[in-house]
Amino acid sequence: MNVGIITASDKGFRGERTDESGAHIKERILELKGQIIAYEIVPDEQKSIEDKLIEMSDRADIHLILTTGGTGLTPRDVTPEATLAVIEKQVPGIPEAMRAKSLEITNRAMLSRSMAGIRNATLIVNLPGSKKAVSEC
């Protein structure tokens, strides 16, 4: 499986924070024998996220895009909105399963706004922003 990873983080984009979540996702994909085709850090801005989702999903060599960050409740958490703006069909079972698994660990999982959907032939899945939460879903 060929994977693109997008981290939505203002501080990560400015180089003020190490992208631990993105690094963890990369490690897991490689452990599962996947290929990292593209990796980008973008600011928490809906247009920036939309543009990167479109760019990656327009590539025939990327089958899966995993986003990390921007799924919380603050005004700058806009990854689900960006995802909804670019997908053609939702795949609700994926975030439902992620929330169900995470609810076994913490009730705060109910606050997740992760989305999943298809654009072109590419599956897009929103993951949480913290390394710990990424490893739990």
Secondary structure, 3 states (H helix, E strand, C coil): CEEEEEEECHHHHCCCCCCHHHHHHHHHHHHCCCEEEEEEEECCCHHHHHHHHHHHHCCCCCCEEEEECCCCCCCCCCHHHHHHHHCCEECCHHHHHHHHHHHCCCHHHHHCCCCEEEECCEEEEEECCCHHHHHHC
